[in-house]
Amino acid sequence: MYLITGFVAGIISGMGIGGGVVLIPVLTLFLGFEQKIAQGVNLMYFIPTGAAALWVHYKNKCVETKIALVLAAFGVLGSAAGAYLAAGVSSLVLRKLFALLIIIVGTNELFAAAGAKE
């Protein structure tokens, strides 16, 4: 189960969608991990998979370096603040917030795809 989950999440990460969309629900719903542990595993998982995907996208000239660096700098600040906040929130609340985020993003993508003309 770990191998399949890692592989599928890796494919999704490489596409730029974010492997946590697969990884966190599998770890919490099917493998019984607490939400905070699943999120921590996801963050540790992201380091090598994100680096690999970034390298391929960079080689394919699909990275706006200046924009990425600005976003990364502020992302570091935001992630530190988020980790600090998450430490004081129960796993149940984090799980519900993650579910809400996935619903919002999924709904947005569904309607965006319906209106897209390709």
Secondary structure, 3 states (H helix, E strand, C coil): CHHHHHHHHHHHHHCCCCCHHHHHHHHHHHCCCCHHHHHHHHHHHHHHHHHHHHHHHHHCCCCCHHHHHHHHHHHHHHHHHHHHHHHCCCHHHHHHHHHHHHHHHHHHHHHHHHHCCC
